[in-house]
Amino acid sequence: MPPKPHRVLLDRVSGYADEAAAYMRRRRVSRLPFARLYYSGGRAGDHAGDSLAGAELFVAAGRLIEVAGKRPRP
């Protein structure tokens, strides 16, 4: 007896959802924090979070976020 059509569709969607969840887990594990700077002229540079420049950039970005959060909203 063939499976009911809605069950085939449900199995296919469940399979895609499982694959997507596994992809996101793998991505989260391998992703490391970094800071990317864009310079005038189009050049960009990446700095690892554990480097001296990266740590300084994270501190500066945190301060900018704090200042932006304290700005009064119109």
MIKOLRO-779667 format. One record per residue (C-alpha): residue in one letter; x, z, y. Coordinates in steps of 0.25 Angstrom, whole numbers, plus 5000, padded with zeros to 4 digits. Example, Ala and Ser with C-alpha at 12.3 -4.5 7.8 and 13.67 -1.06 7.14 Angstrom:
REM residues 2
<node r="A" px="5049" pz="5031" py="4982"/>
<node r="S" px="5055" pz="5029" py="4996"/>
//
This chain:
REM residues 74
<node r="M" px="5000" pz="5000" py="5000"/>
<node r="P" px="5006" pz="4996" py="5014"/>
<node r="P" px="5008" pz="5007" py="5024"/>
<node r="K" px="4998" pz="5008" py="5035"/>
<node r="P" px="5002" pz="5000" py="5048"/>
<node r="H" px="5002" pz="5012" py="5057"/>
<node r="R" px="5012" pz="5019" py="5048"/>
<node r="V" px="5022" pz="5007" py="5048"/>
<node r="L" px="5022" pz="5007" py="5063"/>
<node r="L" px="5023" pz="5022" py="5063"/>
<node r="D" px="5035" pz="5022" py="5054"/>
<node r="R" px="5042" pz="5011" py="5062"/>
<node r="V" px="5040" pz="5019" py="5075"/>
<node r="S" px="5045" pz="5032" py="5069"/>
<node r="G" px="5057" pz="5024" py="5064"/>
<node r="Y" px="5060" pz="5019" py="5078"/>
<node r="A" px="5058" pz="5033" py="5084"/>
<node r="D" px="5067" pz="5039" py="5073"/>
<node r="E" px="5078" pz="5029" py="5077"/>
<node r="A" px="5077" pz="5031" py="5092"/>
<node r="A" px="5078" pz="5046" py="5090"/>
<node r="A" px="5090" pz="5045" py="5081"/>
<node r="Y" px="5096" pz="5035" py="5092"/>
<node r="M" px="5094" pz="5046" py="5103"/>
<node r="R" px="5100" pz="5057" py="5095"/>
<node r="R" px="5112" pz="5049" py="5092"/>
<node r="R" px="5113" pz="5045" py="5107"/>
<node r="R" px="5112" pz="5059" py="5112"/>
<node r="V" px="5123" pz="5064" py="5102"/>
<node r="S" px="5133" pz="5054" py="5106"/>
<node r="R" px="5130" pz="5054" py="5121"/>
<node r="L" px="5140" pz="5061" py="5130"/>
<node r="P" px="5138" pz="5064" py="5145"/>
<node r="F" px="5145" pz="5056" py="5155"/>
<node r="A" px="5145" pz="5052" py="5169"/>
<node r="R" px="5145" pz="5038" py="5174"/>
<node r="L" px="5149" pz="5034" py="5188"/>
<node r="Y" px="5146" pz="5021" py="5195"/>
<node r="Y" px="5155" pz="5016" py="5205"/>
<node r="S" px="5152" pz="5006" py="5217"/>
<node r="G" px="5156" pz="4993" py="5211"/>
<node r="G" px="5149" pz="4995" py="5198"/>
<node r="R" px="5160" pz="5002" py="5190"/>
<node r="A" px="5155" pz="5014" py="5182"/>
<node r="G" px="5163" pz="5025" py="5175"/>
<node r="D" px="5159" pz="5035" py="5164"/>
<node r="H" px="5165" pz="5049" py="5164"/>
<node r="A" px="5163" pz="5058" py="5151"/>
<node r="G" px="5156" pz="5071" py="5154"/>
<node r="D" px="5168" pz="5079" py="5148"/>
<node r="S" px="5178" pz="5072" py="5158"/>
<node r="L" px="5182" pz="5078" py="5171"/>
<node r="A" px="5176" pz="5067" py="5179"/>
<node r="G" px="5163" pz="5068" py="5170"/>
<node r="A" px="5162" pz="5083" py="5172"/>
<node r="E" px="5163" pz="5082" py="5187"/>
<node r="L" px="5153" pz="5071" py="5188"/>
<node r="F" px="5143" pz="5079" py="5180"/>
<node r="V" px="5145" pz="5091" py="5189"/>
<node r="A" px="5143" pz="5082" py="5201"/>
<node r="A" px="5130" pz="5075" py="5195"/>
<node r="G" px="5125" pz="5089" py="5192"/>
<node r="R" px="5126" pz="5093" py="5207"/>
<node r="L" px="5120" pz="5080" py="5211"/>
<node r="I" px="5108" pz="5083" py="5202"/>
<node r="E" px="5107" pz="5097" py="5208"/>
<node r="V" px="5107" pz="5092" py="5222"/>
<node r="A" px="5097" pz="5081" py="5219"/>
<node r="G" px="5088" pz="5091" py="5213"/>
<node r="K" px="5087" pz="5100" py="5225"/>
<node r="R" px="5083" pz="5089" py="5234"/>
<node r="P" px="5069" pz="5092" py="5240"/>
<node r="R" px="5059" pz="5082" py="5235"/>
<node r="P" px="5050" pz="5074" py="5245"/>
//
